[in-house]
Amino acid sequence: MSEARSGVTRRDFLKIAGVAGASIAVGGGLAASLGGCGEEQTTTTTGGASTTVTAAPTTTESTSAGPEAGRTIKIGLVTPQTGGLASFATPDNWWVEHALAAVKDGVVCGDGKLHMFEVIRRDSQSDSNRAAQVAGDLVNNDQVDMLMASGSPDTVNPVADQAEALGTPCLSNFVPWQPYFFGRGATPDKPFKWTFTQAVGLEDLVANFFAMWDQVPNNKRVAFLCANDADGVAWSDPVAGLPPIYDAAGYEVFMPQLYPVPTEDFSQQISLFKKNACEILCGPLTPPDFSNFWKQSVQQGFNPKFCTIAKALLFAQSVEATGPIATNSTVECVWHPSWPFKDSLTGMTCQQLAEDYEQRTGEQWTMPIGQLAKFEWAVDVYKRASDVESKEAVVEAIKTTKMETCLGPIDFTAPEDMSDLSTSKHPVLNVSKTPMSGGQWVKGTGKYQFDMIICSNANSPEIPVAAAALPMQYS
């Protein structure tokens, strides 16, 4: 490029100084290329995904045109790209591209230097042991500055445990805070040092379940189905789980033993639920387990008024795979286009994010779009961290986070309060709670087979309610 050799324009100088930007190739035809003269491209191929970042030189002869360029900040992302929990990672390509495009010119961090961001992805394969392994590899081999995880406790907990063991900051979301915090052995007086989450609360989940169930007359007999996994163990705990909460609210729980994963035949559980005339089905199932169980249930004549399944029913794809028999099924709603929040990186509303996702992917919006919020959080943290080279300084910045994200507010400056979990958004040091609503999958009125309608907003009055809940539809 002869022009660059003969003279350096202001635009050329900004490129050399590290303002040139980054390009990411994440599959699905979504990548956008931002080229520049004299730049060096490095490609990291991860389990099922390839991430390419264009890194600009980190030193300059002059800083008169802007802040000094710092090194690239490396984020290690662990999600279940394959396996039974893969629906959590469906929007990963979209949100990673969206996030990196938003910071393509770099971010001036707390050290006053301009830093680029790189995301290195790893696939947990929906396996907790694998999640721990790749998290360790990201820290030890890829030398990431921060870990991120999402996709239920089966992925988040082992990643967070590795971060704690290896002294690396870790941010997560889309996980219930109780199994994340107590399930990993912390207590309010002995919290974690390195791991923090923007989490949902089981107390808010239950409140929305009750709010929806109370809208349709029923006998308050609950068929409670749980797998022998992290979520199932937490939900079914006779002391700290959901059964005592249901009992206190006047619901009668019928719970078979935790079933092993995988299970093909659910006849024994279905027989128990039919025998006790349960009119409500509830539990945290993976999408494959739910589809299998529910088809067998309808075939065997178990037709409760409510089919309220956490985890599996978060995703339109899971509902579509189950077919018309899933009409009017209900679930905790952990993100929705109608929510009144914005992406702090771009200013886009939840509705605009959903529309962008559908336009770029050709698929229906999905709740894990909200996982973008943890990258918003990371950028905010590094903007405030006094020394990006010090992981201790990064943790101190995490602990003083107060911001708005597309998933709702994060406020770690609020007092820690477990006295009233219906109102507290900061129950323990490592947790900031997200809003939650109750949603129902009704027959679609447009291009999609099902639409998600908000039916309750227990503990989150800022969420708009669209309609009352309806009983299941079997014909």
N, C-alpha and C positions, 0 to 999 in steps of 0.2 A: 504494500500500500504506500505509493510514493509520497502522498500528501503527508502521511504521518512522519516520514523521514525528513521531509524538507521543512516542516514547521509544525508546531504543536498548538492547535486551537484550544479555546476554553473547553469545548466539548471533549476534545481528546484528553485534555488534562484531567477533567473530572473522571473519565474512564480509567486513566492510569492511577488516579488517587483512590480508586476503590468504589466509585459511585456507579459503576457500569451495570451491575445487576447480576441476576442469576437465571439459569434455565434449568427446568426439571423435567425429566422424561419419566412419567409414571404409568404409562400404558393407557389404553382406552382412547387414544387419539386426542388427549387433552393437553399435551405439552405445548408451551409457547417458548420460542427461542429468542433470547436476548443476546446478540453477539457483540463482540468488541475486539479491537485490535490488541494484539499482544497478550491475550488472556490465555490461561491454562485451564483446560477442562479435566476434571477428575470424575470417574464414574464408579459408584459403588453398587454392586448388584446384590440385592437382599432376597430373602425367601419369597419368591414370587413377584418381586418388584425391583426395578432398577431406578436409582436416583442419581441424576447427573447435575452437578452444580458447577457453574462457571465462576471460578474464584479469581478475583482481581489481585494484583500485587498488593502487599501489605505495607510497603514503605514508599515514601515519596521524598523528593528533594525539597519540597516546599509545602507548607500548610496554608498558604495565603488564600487558596480557593475554597477552603472548607476545613472541616475537622480532619485530624490525622486518621489514617486508615488503620484499624485494628485487625486482628486475625478473625477468621470465620468461626462463629460459634456453632458447635456441632450438637444436634439434638438426636438422641436415639429413641425411635418410636417402636414400641412392641404392641401389636394387635393381632387378633386371630383371623388372619387372611384366608385360612382354610380350616376345614373341620366343622364341627357342630355349631360353633359360635361365630362362623364367618360372616353372618349378617351384620355383626357389629362393625366390621371393617369395610363394608360395601362402599361407603363414601370416602374412604381414605385417599384414593387418587384425587378425587375432587377437592377435598379440603386442604390437602398438602399443596396442591398447585395453587389454589386460591390464596392460601396463607403466604407462600413464598412470593407470589406475584405482588402481594400487598407490601412486602418489605424488599422488593427487588433492588431498590436503590440503597439499601443498607439502613441500619438503625443506629443513631447516636446513643450509646449506652452510658451508664453512670460514670464510666471512666473518661468520658468526653471524646472517645474515639468512635469512628464509624465502623460498624461491624456488619458483615453479611451473616446470613443464617443458612445452615445446611441441615436437612432432615435425612437420617439414615434409618430405613425401615427394616424390621425383622418380623417374621411370621411366627407366632406362638403355636400355630397349628392346632389351636384350641386345647392345648395340653399344658398343664401347669409346670411340669418338669421342663418342657421345651421352653416355656416362657422364661423360667429362671436361667436356663442355659444361655439363651440368646441375649438376655439382659446383661449377664456377666461378660459375654463376648463384646458387646457394645462398649462397655466400660474398659475392659482390659485390652482389647485389640483395636477397637476403633477410636478409643480415647475420647468418647463423647463427654461434653460438659454437663449434660442433663439427660435424664431418662424421662420418657413419657409412656403412659399405658392407659388403655381403656378396654372395655369389653367384659364386664362382670368380674367377680373376685378370682375366678379361675385364671385370668390373665393378669389382673392388676396386682393381686397380693404377692405372687412370686416375684414379679418385677420390683415391687416396692421393697420386698425383703432383701433382694440383691442390692438395691440402691442403699439400703440401710447398712448392709454388711460392708459395702465397698466405699462408703462415704461419698455418695454422689446424689445431688439434688434430684428429686423425682416428683413430677406433677401428673395427676391422673384425673379422670372423670368417668362418668357412666359406671358407677359402682356404688352399692349401698355402704354407708359409712360404718355401720355396726360390724359387719364381717371384715371390713378393711382395717378398722381400728382395734376393736376388741378381739376379733378373730386372729389377729397377728400378735396378740399378747400385750398390747399397750393398756394403760389405765390413765385416767385423767391426771393423776399425779406423776405418772411415768410415761410421757408421750414419746413419740419418735423424734429423731433429730433431723433426718434428711428427707422424709417423705410426707407429702401434703396432697390433699385431694379436694376437688369441687364435687361433692358427692350428693346422692339422693339419700333420703332418710326413710327407713322402714316405717317410722311413725307416720310420715306423710303419705306413704303408699297405702297403709292400712286405713288412714282417715279417708282417703279418696275411694278406696274399695267400699267402705261402709256407706259413704255418701251416695255412691251409685246403687248399691244393693238396696238401700232404704227407699229408693224411688220406685221399686217394684215389689208388691207384696210377696213374701216368701216365708218359708218355715224356719229360716235361720239355721239350717243344717248344712254344714260345709264339708264337702269332699276335699280333703287336703292332701295333695299329691306332691311328693318331693323326691328328687334323685339323691343318691349318695355322692354329692359334690359340694363345693364350698357354699353355694347358695342354699342348697337343700338342707345342709347341716345347720346353717345359721337360722333359716326360717323355721325349722322344726324343733329347735331347742326348747325343751319344756319349761325352762326358766327365763332365758333371755330372748326367745324367739317369738313367733306370732301366736301360737295356741293360747297362752295365758291372756293375751290382749283380746283375742276373739271371745274367750270365756267371759272376761270382764264386761264385754259389750253385749252379752246375751246370746252369742252364737255357739252352737254345739259342733265341735270339730270331730270328724271321723278320719283318722290318719293311719294308713297301712305303714308297714316298714319302708324305710327308704329303699328305693329300687336301684339296682346296680346299673351302671351305664356301660354299654348299651343294653336295653331291654326290648325285645320284640313283641312279647305277649303280655298285655295288661289285663287279661281276663280276671285275675284274682282281685285286683284293685277295683275294677269296674263292678264286680259282683258285690263287694263290700259297700260301695257307694249306692248301688241300687237297693240293696237290702235295707239300708238306713234312710231311704227316700230323700237323699241329699238334693237340695234345689240350687246349691251354689257349688261350683267347682273352682278351686283356687290352688295355685302353686307356681314355683319358678322353674319352668321347663325350657330346654333348648328347643329350637325350631324343629329338628327332626323328631325328637321325642313327642312334642306336642302333636304334630301332624299324625304320627302313628297312633298315639293314644286316642285322639279325638275321633278319628275315623272308626276305630274299634268301638268306642263308646256309643256312637250313633248307631252303628250296626247292631250292637247288643242292647239297644233300647235305653241307654242312660241319657236322658234329655233334661239336664238342669235348666233352670231359668236363667242362670248366669254362668258363663264360661269366662272366668277372669284369670288369665295366665300371664304372669310376669315373664319378662325376658323374651320368650318366643313371639308374643303378640306385639312387641315393639315395632315389628317390621311388616310393611305391606306385603313383601315377598312371601313371608311365612303364611300370612292369611290367604293369599292367592293360591299358594301351594296346597292348602287344606281345602279350598273350594267353597261353594255356597253354604256348606254346613257351618262355616265360621261366621256367618252373617250375624251381626249384633254382639259379637264377642267383645270383651272389655279388657282394659289393661291400664296400668299406670302410664301416664303420658309424661315423658321426660324432656320433650322438645316438640314444638309445633309451630307451623308457619304463623299462626295467629298470636303467638306470644309477643308481648310488647317490648322486645329487647333488640339491640343492635350489635353488630360486629364492630368491636372497637378499632379494628385495623382499617376497615373500609367505610364504616358508617351504614352498611347495608342492613335493612331490617330482616327479621326472620322470614317474612314473606318473600323478600327479594332474594335471600339466600336459597330458599326452596325453589323459586322460579329459575334461578341461575343453575342450580343443580339439575333440574329437569331438562333445561335447554341443552346443557353441555353433555349430559349422559344419556338422555332419552328415556330415563327411568323415573318412576314416581319418587317424590321426596321421601326421605326416611329419617327417623328420629336421630340416628347417630350423626347427622349433619352437625348437631350441637357439639360434637367432640372437637370441632374447631376451637372452642373456647380455651382449651388448655394451651394452644399455641398463642392465642391472644394473651393469656396469662404469662407465658414465658417471656414474650417480648416486653411486657410491662415490667416484669421482674428485672430483666437485664437493663432496661432503661434506668432503673433506680439502684442497681447494684454498684456500690462504690468501686469494686474491683472485680471485673469479670474473670480474672485469673484465680480468684479466691472462692472456692466453693462455700466456705463459711460465710463470706459476704453475700453470696447469692441466696443462701438460706435465710439470712437476716432480712433480705429484701422480700423474700417469699412471705415471711411472718408479718410483714407490714403492708401486705397487698390490700388495696381498697379500690375497686374498679367495677365497671360494667362490661359484660360480655354478651355474646349471642345466646348464652345459656342462663343469663341472669347475673345478678351482682355477686361479687366475691368480696368479703369483708373480714379479713383476719385481724383488724384493729378492734372489732367489737369484743366486749368481755366474753370470756368462755362461760357458758351457762347451760347446764343440763337440768335445771330445775323445771323447765317447761319446754319440752322439745317441739311443741306445736308452734311456738313463736321463736325460739332460739335458732339462729342461723349459724352460730359458731359454738357448737356444743363442747368441743375439745380443741386443743392447740392445733392439731393437724388437719382439721376438717372445717370447710365452709360449705353449707348446704345450699343446693339449688332449689328453685321452685319446682312444684309438681302439680299435675292435674290428673283427672280421670278421663280416659278416652274410650270411645266405642267405634268399632269398625262397622259402618253401615254400607248398604248397597250403593255403589258409586252412581253419581248422576252425570258424570262427564266421561273422560277418556279412560278412566281407571275402574277396575272391578270393584274396589272398595274405597270409601272415604273415611277419614278419621274425624270424628266429631267430639268436641270437648263437652263432657257431661258433668264435671264437678271441678271445684277449685279449692278443696279443703286445705287450710293452712297457707294458701297462696291466693288471696283475694284479688291480686293484680292480674290474674289470668282470666280472660273473658270466657264465660260459659255459653255454648251455642244452643244446646238442646238438652232435654231430659233423657235419661237412660231408658232403653227399651229391653224387654226380655228377649232371649235367644229366639231365632227364627229357624224352624226346621223344615219348612216346606215352601 
